[in-house]
């Protein structure tokens, strides 16, 4: 694996390998000393052209737990705001000795452009590009689902996929890179996916996607999904009126208290509620749902560090086929 740009590019074996390696990294995170020396001497640059808190901090924590050096580069207040191009910025970072560049960009396709340009030799990780993809978010979501799915079925999660699992992704699919990355990855891992949204918040061509499309959240919940992922309503990307009011949106497509109770009435004891964050409480998800025992929001944040540790390790260590053994050896 040279870069991580899209979950659509990941085969099943590669996806499972990343998730399995993340299991090993999660064990490291549970130790008193949360560090491995496996990337000592390597430099990871977080190159963020869009505002971010949790993703940038998660990548920073992941790199530092692997003993890599970290450089955080924010476009605001930098030479980018003075007109410097992506090429010049990337080459500057390359000259500083960057081994991996974690890039978030407002333009869809920017990470792929950087990886294919020949401007740098560094590994490139897509941390979110426009409305295109956010692969590590999808991987951490799948990691969280796999652990819950294994617990329900009384099996070990290591080495398994998501065959037979039913996942509902609800909300602003049109503007969501998380929805796209999750769809490709979940289908690769064998899950059945339903996209639930108002027609105005579904992209053109969604009928050709490998998923079921629904406009009714209550009907979808009645079918018994094993995981319900609520998407943030991305007002900053909206340039038109996609629904009459936020109150109506919340009533029809928000996960409110009544829908939380409906999971019990449908006998869905194992169904989890997910959210990639940040949450708009009271809009796409109620406080009761976000804080309920079914919610995996904090698990997703914690698992994000483990998945990003696994990603950086596999990209930079050159030990993709023997990763778990190598990690265990480093722990000793």
C-alpha positions in Angstrom: 0.0 0.0 0.0 1.7 3.2 -1.2 -1.0 5.7 -0.4 -4.5 5.8 1.2 -6.7 8.0 -1.0 -10.0 6.2 -1.2 -11.9 3.2 0.2 -13.1 2.4 -3.3 -9.5 1.4 -4.0 -9.2 -1.0 -1.1 -9.7 -4.7 -1.7 -11.2 -6.9 1.0 -7.8 -8.3 2.1 -6.3 -4.8 2.4 -9.3 -3.5 4.4 -9.2 -6.5 6.8 -5.5 -6.1 7.2 -5.8 -2.5 8.2 -8.6 -3.4 10.7 -6.6 -6.3 12.1 -3.5 -4.1 12.5 -5.7 -1.5 14.3 -6.7 -4.2 16.8 -3.1 -4.6 17.7 -2.7 -0.8 17.9 -5.8 -0.6 20.2 -3.9 -2.9 22.6 -1.1 -0.4 22.7 -3.5 2.4 23.5 -4.7 0.4 26.5 -1.2 0.2 28.0 0.2 2.6 30.6 2.9 3.7 28.2 1.1 4.3 24.9 4.1 4.3 22.6 5.8 2.1 20.0 9.2 2.8 18.5 8.3 1.5 15.0 8.3 4.9 13.2 11.1 6.5 15.1 13.0 8.9 12.8 10.1 9.3 10.4 8.3 12.6 9.9 4.5 12.9 9.4 3.1 16.2 8.1 -0.5 17.2 8.8 -1.4 19.5 5.8 -4.8 20.9 6.5 -6.4 23.4 4.0 -9.8 23.0 5.9 -10.6 23.6 9.5 -10.5 20.4 11.6 -10.0 19.5 15.2 -10.7 15.8 15.9 -9.2 14.5 12.6 -6.0 16.5 12.9 -5.6 15.7 16.6 -6.3 12.0 16.0 -3.6 11.8 13.3 -1.2 13.7 15.5 -1.8 11.4 18.4 -1.5 8.3 16.1 1.9 9.5 14.7 3.3 10.4 18.1 2.3 7.0 19.6 4.3 5.4 16.9 7.3 7.7 17.8 7.2 9.7 14.6 8.0 13.4 14.5 4.9 15.5 13.6 4.6 18.8 11.8 1.2 20.5 11.8 0.6 22.8 8.8 -2.6 24.9 8.7 -3.3 26.9 5.5 -4.8 29.8 7.4 -2.1 32.2 8.4 0.5 30.4 6.2 2.1 31.2 2.9 -1.0 29.5 1.3 -3.0 32.5 2.3 -0.5 34.6 0.3 -1.1 32.7 -2.8 1.4 29.8 -2.6 0.2 26.8 -4.7 -0.3 23.2 -3.5 2.7 22.2 -5.5 5.0 24.7 -3.9 3.7 23.8 -0.4 4.2 20.1 -1.0 7.7 20.5 -2.4 8.6 22.6 0.6 7.5 19.9 3.0 9.3 17.3 0.9 12.5 19.3 1.3 12.0 19.3 5.0 12.1 15.5 4.9 8.4 14.5 5.2 7.8 10.7 4.9 4.0 11.0 5.0 1.6 13.8 4.2 -1.8 13.7 5.7 -3.9 16.1 3.7 -7.3 17.6 4.1 -8.4 19.8 1.3 -11.6 21.6 0.3 -11.2 20.4 -3.4 -12.3 16.9 -4.3 -9.4 15.0 -5.8 -6.6 17.1 -4.2 -5.0 14.2 -2.4 -5.0 12.0 -5.5 -3.5 14.9 -7.5 -0.7 15.2 -4.9 0.0 11.5 -4.9 0.1 11.2 -8.7 1.9 14.5 -9.4 5.5 13.4 -8.9 6.0 16.5 -6.8 6.8 14.5 -3.7 7.9 10.9 -2.8 6.0 10.9 0.5 3.1 8.6 1.2 -0.2 10.5 1.0 -3.1 10.0 3.3 -6.5 11.5 2.4 -7.9 13.1 5.5 -11.0 14.4 3.7 -11.3 16.0 0.3 -14.3 18.2 -0.6 -17.4 16.0 -0.9 -15.4 13.1 -2.3 -14.0 10.8 0.4 -12.7 10.4 4.0 -11.2 6.9 4.1 -9.8 6.8 7.6 -13.2 7.9 9.0 -14.8 5.0 7.1 -12.2 2.6 8.4 -12.7 3.6 12.0 -16.4 3.3 11.6 -16.0 -0.2 10.2 -13.6 -1.0 13.0 -16.3 0.1 15.5 -19.0 -1.9 13.7 -16.9 -5.0 13.5 -16.2 -5.1 17.2 -19.9 -4.6 18.0 -20.9 -7.2 15.4 -18.4 -9.7 16.8 -19.7 -9.1 20.4 -23.3 -9.7 19.3 -22.4 -12.9 17.5 -20.1 -14.1 20.2 -17.1 -14.3 17.9 -13.6 -12.7 17.7 -13.4 -9.7 15.5 -9.9 -10.3 14.3 -9.8 -11.5 10.7 -13.5 -11.1 10.1 -15.6 -8.9 7.8 -19.1 -7.5 8.1 -21.0 -10.1 6.1 -24.7 -10.1 7.0 -24.6 -6.7 8.8 -27.3 -4.1 7.9 -26.3 -0.5 8.1 -28.4 2.6 7.6 -26.6 5.9 6.7 -29.0 8.8 7.4 -29.0 12.5 6.5 -27.0 14.8 4.3 -25.6 12.2 1.9 -25.2 14.8 -0.9 -22.4 16.7 0.8 -21.0 13.9 2.8 -17.6 12.4 2.0 -18.1 10.1 5.0 -21.2 8.5 3.4 -19.3 7.8 0.2 -16.3 6.3 1.9 -18.4 4.2 4.2 -20.5 2.9 1.3 -17.6 1.6 -0.7 -15.8 0.1 2.4 -19.0 -1.5 3.9 -19.9 -3.1 0.6 -16.3 -4.4 0.2 -16.6 -5.9 3.7 -20.0 -7.6 2.9 -22.5 -5.3 4.7 -25.8 -4.2 3.2 -26.2 -0.4 3.2 -29.3 1.8 3.0 -29.0 5.5 2.4 -31.8 7.5 4.1 -32.3 11.1 3.2 -34.7 13.6 1.7 -34.5 13.5 -2.1 -32.9 16.9 -2.2 -29.9 15.6 -0.1 -29.2 12.6 -2.3 -26.6 13.0 -5.2 -27.5 12.6 -8.8 -26.8 9.0 -9.8 -27.4 7.5 -6.4 -29.7 4.9 -8.0 -26.6 3.4 -9.5 -24.8 3.1 -6.1 -24.6 -0.4 -4.6 -27.1 0.4 -1.9 -30.8 0.7 -1.1 -32.3 4.2 -1.1 -35.0 5.2 1.3 -36.8 8.5 2.1 -38.4 7.3 5.3 -36.3 6.8 8.5 -39.0 5.1 10.5 -39.6 2.5 7.7 -35.9 1.9 7.6 -35.7 1.4 11.4 -38.5 -1.1 11.2 -36.4 -3.3 8.9 -34.0 -3.9 11.7 -30.6 -2.3 10.9 -27.6 -3.3 13.1 -26.1 0.1 12.9 -27.6 3.6 12.3 -25.1 6.2 11.2 -26.4 9.8 11.5 -24.6 12.3 9.3 -24.0 15.9 10.2 -26.1 18.5 8.3 -23.3 20.4 6.5 -24.7 23.9 6.3 -21.3 25.3 5.3 -21.5 23.5 2.0 -25.1 24.4 1.2 -25.8 27.2 -1.2 -29.6 26.5 -1.6 -32.7 25.6 0.4 -32.5 21.8 0.5 -35.5 21.5 3.0 -38.2 23.8 4.3 -36.8 24.2 7.9 -34.4 22.6 10.4 -37.5 21.8 12.5 -39.0 19.7 9.7 -35.7 18.1 8.9 -35.3 17.0 12.6 -38.8 15.7 12.7 -38.5 13.6 9.6 -34.8 12.6 9.4 -33.4 13.3 12.8 -32.8 10.5 15.4 -34.9 11.8 18.2 -36.0 10.3 21.5 -39.1 8.6 20.0 -36.9 6.8 17.4 -34.5 5.8 20.2 -37.5 4.2 22.0 -38.6 2.6 18.6 -35.4 0.5 18.6 -36.6 -1.2 21.8 -40.1 -1.6 20.5 -38.7 -3.3 17.4 -36.6 -5.6 19.6 -33.3 -4.3 18.2 -31.2 -4.7 21.4 -27.9 -4.8 19.5 -28.4 -1.8 17.2 -25.8 0.9 17.7 -26.1 4.6 16.9 -23.1 6.2 15.2 -22.1 9.7 14.3 -18.8 10.9 12.6 -18.9 14.2 14.5 -19.1 17.0 15.2 -22.8 16.6 16.2 -25.6 19.1 15.9 -27.5 18.0 19.0 -31.2 18.5 18.6 -31.0 18.6 14.8 -29.8 15.3 13.3 -29.5 13.6 16.7 -31.1 14.2 20.1 -29.0 14.5 23.3 -30.7 11.3 24.7 -29.6 9.3 21.6 -26.1 10.7 21.6 -25.6 9.9 25.2 -27.4 6.6 25.3 -25.6 3.2 25.8 -26.3 2.5 22.1 -24.2 5.5 21.1 -20.7 4.7 19.8 -19.6 8.3 19.3 -16.8 8.2 21.9 -15.8 4.7 20.8 -15.4 6.1 17.3 -13.1 8.8 18.5 -11.0 6.3 20.5 -10.9 3.8 17.6 -9.9 6.6 15.2 -6.4 6.8 16.8 -5.9 3.1 16.5 -7.0 3.0 12.9 -4.8 5.9 12.0 -1.9 4.3 13.8 -2.4 1.2 11.7 -2.6 3.3 8.5 0.6 5.2 9.1 2.4 2.0 10.3 1.4 0.0 7.2 2.3 2.9 4.8 5.7 3.7 6.4 7.0 0.5 7.9 7.1 -1.6 4.8 5.9 -4.6 6.8 2.3 -4.9 5.6 2.2 -8.7 5.6 3.7 -9.3 9.0 2.4 -6.3 10.9 0.8 -7.9 13.9 3.8 -10.0 14.7 6.1 -7.0 14.3 3.9 -4.9 16.6 3.8 -7.6 19.3 7.6 -7.9 19.1 7.9 -4.1 19.5 5.6 -4.2 22.6 7.9 -6.7 24.2 
